[in-house]
Amino acid sequence: MKYTPLNKELYIKNRKQFVEQMKPNSIAVFNSNDIMPTNADGTMVFRQNNDLLSLSGIDQEESMLVLFPDFYDKTFSEVLFLKETNENIAIWEGHKFTKEEAEEISGIKNILWVSSFEGVFNTLMAEAEHVYLNTNEHIRAVVEVQTRDRRFLNWCKDKYPIHKYERSAPLMHNVRTSKSQYEIDAMQIACDITEKGFRRVAKFVKPGVMEYEIEAEYLHEFVRNRSRGFAYTPIVASGYSACVLHYIDNNQECKDGDLLLMDVGAEYANYNADMTRTIPVNGRFTERQKAVYNAVLKVKREATKMLRPGNVIPEYHKEVGKLMESELIGLGLIDKTDVKNQDPSNPVYKKYFMHGTSHHIGLDVHDVPNIYQEMKEGMVFTVEPGIYIREESLGVRLENDIVITKDGTFDLMRNIPIEAEEIEDLMNS
């Protein structure tokens, strides 16, 4: 791995928080993700299961974590199972964790090879009453591929059909909701790497440059700073394409007079940054472009102030909608009559601002806590309002990553230029 591992105290604390939520006499099992195939003998780059990672720090395939806090032999209260290496694996795949290395990363003392799992698990299951199994319960998840966790669930229920089965996901969502300082530090690094990419690109962009060239500039800067690369598929959208919310073709020429919307972020240590900036291809905003830009920036600033403990996303989004409504009236895109006659279930502002303003971010770009949970200290959110005027081929979105603190917010992207004048100065420096 390219990154420096996080402090093992994070994983010790997370396991403690998880087991404190378990029912008495319970066992929990977490599996790593698979290495996913492409075609023929090709594979995708391995990406660890974020729940296993949250509890162990182990970023390696074919790993398993078992927690059984009430087992009589306390050496088996937490057991980490790893893939055992050999000379052939070392030659073809490279280094795998030793038991000593895994203990140093995870803080788990009992580390065994995964080949011994079934025998150990059978002994533990003889004493367990409840079994916590892990599934992907993100409210936006579309799960069509059978995961390693799901295969294990099927195997476990078939082999041990009359144990009482429980859901790990709600417990893990509680563990992952508020970020520790270790996690916020990793996210800050991801944001700092993203800043380096943006500053490089701002000086690179000019009429005639292709969107994919800009994508390449970001990737170069991200990887050279110890990131694996993009936190998500990047959006590099010039002209009308900026009005396509999930545009990822990135194959058009950037033209003089157009705006360029870039929704990109680096990952670091599996933690993600999520930034959007909109810049003029030729280095200067027109009056109309600047007016729309500043309207979005104003909404973003006011929305950030609303991120406070006790607020909830649905109510927050309603209030942001009112702010956007006022800005759209000022831009002449809607009027007060439109607002008066609007369908409350489909407010008129949604013609030009049709997505939400904020989402949780962390190990997942759209992180796991549900949107109905009250905001609290340590949560990290994006703030990303936008205005998309298709008839003018003009789209503006601005986005920063914000930590909720005890007495306000902390902007992880505070150093990334965002004022229209800052953008112009940077592009023309």
N, C-alpha and C positions, 0 to 999 in steps of 0.2 A: 504494500500500500504506500501511496505517495505521502500521506499526511502523518503528522505526529499524533499518536494515540491520546485520547482524552484521559484524564485522571481516573483511576479505578474507583475512587470514592463515589463517583457518579453512579456506577453500576451497583456497588454495594448498597447505596441509598435506594436506588430504584427497586432492587430485589426486596429490600426490607419493606418498602411501601406496597409492593405487590402482595407479599405473603400476609401482611397485616389485614388485607381485604379478603383473604381466602377463608372458607368455612373450615371448622375443625376437621382434622384427619383427612386432609386433601392433598392431592398431588397435582402438579401442573407440568405440562410438557410444551416446549417451544422448539420448532424446527427452523433450520436455515432455508433460504430460498433455493430453488434449483438453478443450475446453469442452463439457461433456455436455449433450445436449438434454433437455428435459422433454416438452412437447407443443406442437403448432403451432409458433410461432417462439420459444418460451421456452427458456431455458438455465439450468443450474445455475451457481452461483458458481464461478469457476475455482479449482482447487486444484492447485498444482504437483506434478509427480513428485518424490518425496522424494530419489531418487538423483541426479537432475539438480541439485536444489537443494543437496544435500550437496557437490557438486563445483564448483558455480558461484555459488550465491547468487542466481541469476536466477529471479525469480518472475513469469514472463510466458509466455503461450501461444506456440506455434509456435517454440519455441527448440530448438536442437540443440547438443550438445557432442561434439567429436571429439578423441580423444587418440591420438597416434601418436608415442611418445617416441623411436623409432629412425629416424624419417624423416630423410633426409639434410639437408633444409632445415629447420633447427630453428625457423623462424618458423611452421612447420605442425605442431609437436609437440603443440600444443593450439590448437584453433580453436573459437570460439563463433559459432554462426549465429543471427541474430535476425530477427524479422519487421520488414520495412521499412515505416515509416509513410508516410502521405501526408495531404493536406489532408482528404480524406473520412473517413479513419480517425480523424484528430484531432478532427473535428467530432462524429462519432457515438460513438466509444469513448474518446477522451481520449488522454493522453500515452502513448507507448511509449518504451522505452529508446533513447537515442542510443548510439552506439558508445563515446563517452567515458564516459557514465554506467555502461554495462555493464562497461567495463574497471575503473572505480573500485570497483565492487561485487565483481567476480570475480577481479581480478588477472590476467585473460587479456588479452594484448596484441593478438592477431590475431582481430579480430571482423569478420565478414562478414554480408551479408544472406542469409537462408535461400534466396532465389531462386537463389543461386549454388552451392548445396550439391552438386547432382548432378555438376557439372563438376569441382569440387574433389575430391569424394569419389572419382570415377573415377581421377583422377591418383594419389591416395593408395593406392587399392586395388591399383593396378598394382605397388606395391612391398611390399604387406603379405602376410604368410603366414597369420597368425591374425587372426580377427575376433571381438571380444568384443561380444555383444549382450545387452541387458538384458531380464529378465522378472521378474514378481512371483513369488517363490519362498517367500513367507511360509507357514509350515506350516499356518496357519488360513485362508489365502486361498481364496475362492470366486470364480474369475474366469470370468464368463459373457459379459462385454462385451469385444469386441476392442479393445485399447488401441492407442495410437499406436506404442508400442514393438513390439507384436506385428505391426502392419501393416508396419512397417519391416523387421522380421525376415523376413517373407514376401517383401517386395520385394527385400531384399538377397540372400537365398538364391536367388531366381529369377534375378537379374541376375548374380550371382557364385557359381555353384553349386559350384565346386571349391576354394574357399578352405576353410581349416580353422576351424570355428566353435567358440567357447568361451562359457562362461557367465559373465556379469558379476556375477550375484547373490551368489555366495559371496564374491567379492572385496569387494563393497560392504558385505556384512554385517560383514566384518572392519573396514572403514573406519568404520562407524557404531556399532560395539559400545560402545566407551568414549567418553564425551562429553568434549569439550574444555571449558575454563573458559568460553569464549564461549557454548557451548551450554548449560552449566549456568546461566549468568547469564540466558539467555533463558528457561529453564525456571523459574528463580526468579521472574522477572517474571510468567510465567503463573500460578504458584502465589500470588503476592502479589495478583494481580487476582482470583483465585478466593477468596482470604481476604476481600477487600472485598465480594464478592458474598455470601459466607456471613454475614458480620456484618450486612449489610443485611437478609438474609432472616430471620435469627434474631430480629430485632426486629419483623419484619413478620408472622410466622406466629402465628395464633390460631385457635380453633375457628370454623368457617364459611368460612375462606379456601379457595379452589379451588387444586388442584395447579398448574393452568396459570397462575394469577396468580403463584405462587412462581417458576415457570419464567421468567415475564416480568421479575420483579425481578432475577433473576440476569442475564438477557440485557442489561437496561438497564445494569447496573453493569459488565458485561464490556466492552460496546461503548464506553461512555464513557471507558474506560481503555485504549483503543487495541488492544483485542482484536477479531478478526473475529467472535468469538462463542464458542459452545460448541465444545470440542475433540471432542465426540462427542454423539450424541443424549442429552439429559439424562434421568435417572430421578428422578422426583419422586413417591414412592410412600408413601401413607399407609395405615395399618391393614393389612388382609390383603395389599394390593398389594405391600407391602414383602417379602413372601415369594415374589414372582414376580421372578426374577433379572433379566430383561431387560424389565421393565415400562416402557413409554415412552408410554402413552396420556395420562398426566398430566391426567386429566379428572374426578377425583373430589373431593368435598368433604372437607376435613380436619376430623375430628371430635374433640370433647373426649374425652380419655382415650386417644387413639391415639398411636402413634409415627409419625414421618415420616422415611423414609429418603430421602436425597438423594445421588445419585451424579452429580456434575457437575464440570466443569473448564473453565477458559478456555484458549484457545490464544493464543500470542503469537509472532510471527515464524515461524509454522508449527510451533513447539514446543508441547507439550501438558502440561497439568496434569490430574490424575485424582484427585479427592477424593471420599470418601464420609463423610457425617456423618448421624447419626440423632438426632433431637431430639423431645421431647414436644410435641405440638400445643398443649397448654395451659400449657406452660412448667415443668411439674413432672413428674419421673419417679415412677411408683408404685414400691413396694418390689420387685415382681417385675421390672418393666422395668429398674430400676437394677441388679438382680442379673445379668440377662442382659447388659446393657450393659457392666458391669465385667468380666464373663467374657470378652467379646470384646476389650475393651481390654487385658486381661492377655495374651491370646494374641497380640495385635498387638505389644505391647512385647517379648515373648519372641521372636517371629518376627523382629523387626527386628534383634535381636542375632545371629541366625543368618546374616544377609546379610554374608558375609565372603569374601575372595578364596579360591578353591579349592573352595567349595561348589558344588553343582549343583542346579538346581531340582527334579528328581524326588526326590532324597534329602532336600532341604529340606522339600518338601511332606509327606513321610512323617513327619518330626520334628514339623512343625506339627500334623499330624493327631493325634499322641500328646498334645500339649498340649491340643488341643480335646477329645479324649476325656476327659481329666481334668476339664475344666470342665463338660462335659455331665453327667458323673456328679454333680458338685457341685450342679448345678441340678435333679437328679432326672429328667432326660430319658432317661438310660440308666443301667444299673447294671453292676456287675462281671461278672455272669453273661452279660449281653449281649456284653460284650467277650470273655469267655472263649469263647463259642460263635460268634463272628463269622466270616464268610467273609473271609479275608485279602485277597482281591481286591476285596471290597466292604465295607470297614470300617463298623462300625455308626455311627460319628460322621457318616458322609456323609448320613444321614437328615436331619440338621439343619445340616450344613455341606458342601454338595455341589459347591463350586467350588474352584479353586486359590487360593493365598494371594498369589502375586506374579507379575507379568509385567514384561518390559522396557518402558520408556516413553521417548519422545524425539520425533522427527518423526512417528512413528506412535504412536498411543495404545498399541497392542500392537506394540512396536518389533521390528525384524527379527532380531536374533541368536537362534540356536536355543536351546532349553531345555536341551540337553545340554552346552552349553559351560560351562566353569568360570567362576564369577563372578570379576571382577577389578576393580581400581581404575578408577573413572570410569564404571562401569555405573550406570544409574539404574533402580530397581525400584519398583513399587507394593508396599505391604503392606496386604492387605485381607481379613482374616478376617471371618466373619459367622456368626450363628446365626439360623435361620429356623424358627419354631414355628407351623406353619400352623393347628394346632388351637387356638392362642391368638391368631391373627391378629397375631402379634408377630414382626417381623423387625428385626435390628440388624446393620449392617455399618459398619466404620470403616476408613478408608483414607488413608494418606499416601504421598508420593513421596520415596524415599530414595536418596541417592547413596552408593555404596561408596567409601570413602577408604582411604588406605594403612594407617591405624591405627584404623579404625572405620567409622562411617556419619555422614552429614550429612542432616538432615531438612529438605527444602525447604518443608514445611508446619508447621514447628515453631511458628509464630505463630498457627495456626488453632486456636481453642479445641477441646478434645477431652475433658477431664475432665467427668464428669456435672455436677459442681457449677459448673464454668465455664459450661457450656451453660445451666444454669438461671439463673445470675447474669446472663448476657448477655441472655437472653430476657426477664428481668424488670427490666432496668435502665431 
